[in-house]
Amino acid sequence: MPDQTLANSLRSGPDAQGRFGIHGGRFVAETLMPLILDLEQQYLAAQADPAFHAELNHYLKHYVGRPSPLYFAERLTKVLGGAKIYLKREDLNHTGAHKINNCMGQILLAKRMGKTRIIAETGAGQHGVATATVCALMGLDCVIYMGATDIERQMPNVFRMKLLGAEVKPVTSGAGTLKDAMNDALRDWVSNVHNTYYLIGTAAGPHPYPSMVRDFQCIIGEEVKEQLLEQEGRSLPDSLVACVGGGSNAIGLFHPFLDDPSVRIIGVEAGGHGVDTPAHAASLTGGRPGVLHGNRTYLLQDADGQILEAHSISAGLDYPGIGPEHSWLHDIKRVEYVPINDDEAVEAFQRMTKLEGIIPALESSHAIAHAMKLAPTLPGDHVMVVNLSGRGDKDVNTIARAMGEQL
Amino acid sequence: MSDVTVMNRLSARFAELKAEKRAGLVVYTMANDPSYEDGVALLKSLPAAGVDIIELGMPFSDPMADGPAIQAAGLRALASGGSLDRTLDALRAFREDDKSTPVVLMGYYNPIYSKGVAKFAALASAAGADGLIIVDLPPEEAPELTVHLRDHGLHLIFLTAPTTDETRLPTVLEQAGGFLYYVSITGVTGTASANVAVVEQAVARLREKTDLPIAVGFGIKTPAQCAEMAQVADAVVVGSAVVQKLADGLTGDGSAKPGAIDAVVDFVRGLGDAVHAVQK
């Protein structure tokens, strides 16, 4: 029998067990179970407390710089000759990406819970920088786990974290990327349960993280509704496009529109060298359901259930899993998920930079690349909103290499 | 609950230990480490070295709850062709000679989920397993597996930790079978060592709530620590120290030097002697 609540709304998940359909849940070691059950209670209490929201809104406005603009990309629209493209400018937030929305919410929760030490994992370094930033702001100890491979390709962010007072711990297990950093962060948490708060950066992990991170990111989609009404005279766009690694920027944009069936919603996965090769990070396109890092979700894995290394030119999308709510939205076909390859993202990065004077993050460039494919096929009154989830200054070295240039 | 209906080698072994008034030694070894053949050879020598119960590690690419020693063992096992199927092959090979030593398969959920839980339960039971420890399957998520284990006479063994409080304990005990595994530290395997007085209190607290035998593990490395823990627990688990002893006997390319397996067996014998010397 279909769940009555879910039949009425696609926004009411997860259930009491933290499930979105078969996905989500709490697959963690017993040592951590009492902690995540407590975290859920504390989060629910904070959510119901107007003082918590007042404090969060204060920092979002005066520290992060929200609302972020919704910008009509006039030249891009004209060149593509189809849909009207709006860019949600999360790149203009303090620290240069959407990550700070979640960090601001969770750091206030951690403070409320009396935690004194914050740990986090990071891939591209954007979540690490955002976490180090809010820890500096609140005067809390901060330890960031980062894969050794990622440290090498994201040196400027590593130094930023150190300047902000964080300790960056290189992770050499596995391939030294985001998945390995998450393993080590979980090991740290198990070993330091009493004073430590694990500030997960994406809408994944054990319940309540996927829904909590989503809630903190939903401000993206909520602002889009208001801003579109102001600029287009209607609050609903015709389509939404966002990149998906773990999927926090995408779920933040999508979630407020899930119950509006006229809105076509598209998530863009990292296709790496191509989803028909072993070198990609498209877990929905090329994976199957499994259990990792506290949740059930689509995973890149071999026949034995061993997790595979993902590949993407963008360190922020280089993860073999995806948030459980995206897996469910994929299963019920409410959201379309499509892959974009490395070279398409690199080209979109350059076109956006030249056409609009905006250097997008390589992650966001995946969304832009798909919008560039789609927009010319759509009529001129079609309103498309693309999430420009972060700025691309961190990626100029990678782009230079891809273009064969020496810096 | 499941415990009432499941009688197998594990239940029998704890009954024997109780009758003999001594604690048991539980030793963890990773299947396929450093090769399938070496793994089977080690497995076959454990009972004669004094091991009462074997935990056979199923390698996984992302062992979140394990410290450096078992992480490295898992990588070695996968590099030498280890898999869920090969682990069951090793267990079958062990059972050719040994029909009485209980074997508990220990690992993470994804390879089991990937195989299919019903199929896995049937295969594991047929291969000669007596129980399972699935580190990342807490009681809240376990029913989808336990429903299949009962049909095949397998115990699901749960971990309790220092963070498992009075309100949570009944949830853990509800599906627990075989024995209760008390994780003596808040940490990953093979790191810090527990204080025996603290463990004694924790075990006493558990005994008020359950009749299951209680094994204590995580951070127990030496014969002296084994002897201490044997006074307060029904069984003592040593994992990382055994796995590390094996790692110490490997060449640079990861193959076992001559005598490497014997060195592990000698080390285990020392642990067994220490545990069995304690009269309860």
Contacts between the chains, C-beta under 8 A, distances in Angstrom:
chain1	res1	chain2	res2	distance
A	17	B	140	6.7
A	25	B	140	7.7
A	25	B	141	5.5
A	26	B	138	6.4
A	26	B	140	5.8
A	26	B	141	6.5
A	27	B	109	6.2
A	27	B	136	4.7
A	27	B	137	6.5
A	27	B	138	7.4
A	27	B	141	5.7
A	28	B	136	6.1
A	28	B	138	6.4
A	29	B	64	7.1
A	29	B	65	4.5
A	29	B	135	5.5
A	29	B	136	6.2
A	29	B	138	7.6
A	29	B	159	7.1
A	29	B	161	7.7
A	30	B	138	5.8
A	30	B	158	7.0
A	30	B	159	4.4
A	30	B	160	6.2
A	30	B	161	4.9
A	30	B	163	7.7
A	30	B	164	6.1
A	30	B	172	7.0
A	30	B	183	6.9
A	31	B	65	7.9
A	31	B	159	7.9
A	31	B	161	3.9
A	31	B	162	7.6
A	31	B	163	5.4
A	31	B	183	6.3
A	31	B	186	5.6
A	31	B	187	8.0
A	32	B	163	7.7
A	33	B	138	4.9
A	33	B	140	7.4
A	33	B	163	7.7
A	33	B	164	7.5
A	33	B	168	7.1
A	34	B	163	4.6
A	34	B	164	6.4
A	34	B	165	6.2
A	34	B	168	5.8
A	35	B	163	6.7
A	37	B	168	7.6
A	173	B	71	6.0
A	174	B	61	7.3
A	174	B	62	7.4
A	179	B	62	6.6
A	180	B	62	8.0
A	183	B	62	5.5
A	183	B	63	7.6
A	183	B	64	5.1
A	186	B	64	4.6
A	186	B	65	7.8
A	187	B	64	6.5
A	187	B	65	7.4
A	187	B	66	8.0
A	187	B	67	7.5
A	187	B	188	4.8
A	190	B	65	6.6
A	190	B	186	6.4
A	190	B	187	6.0
A	190	B	188	5.8
A	191	B	186	6.4
A	191	B	187	4.1
A	191	B	188	6.4
A	191	B	191	6.9
A	191	B	192	7.8
A	192	B	186	7.8
A	193	B	163	5.8
A	193	B	186	5.0
A	194	B	186	7.7
A	289	B	113	8.0
A	290	B	110	4.8
A	290	B	113	6.1
A	290	B	114	6.0
A	291	B	108	7.9
A	291	B	109	4.7
A	291	B	110	4.8
A	291	B	113	5.5
A	291	B	136	6.8
A	292	B	62	6.2
A	292	B	110	6.2
A	293	B	62	7.7
A	293	B	64	7.3
A	294	B	136	7.6
A	296	B	113	7.8
A	299	B	110	7.5
A	301	B	110	7.0
A	301	B	114	6.6
A	303	B	114	7.7
A	304	B	83	4.3
A	304	B	84	5.8
A	304	B	85	7.4
A	304	B	111	5.8
A	304	B	114	6.8
A	305	B	60	8.0
A	305	B	84	7.0
A	305	B	110	4.5
A	305	B	111	3.6
A	305	B	112	7.4
A	305	B	113	6.7
A	305	B	114	2.9
A	305	B	115	6.8
A	306	B	60	6.9
A	306	B	61	4.3
A	306	B	78	6.5
A	306	B	83	7.7
A	306	B	110	8.0
A	306	B	111	7.0
A	307	B	61	4.6
A	307	B	62	5.3
A	307	B	110	7.1
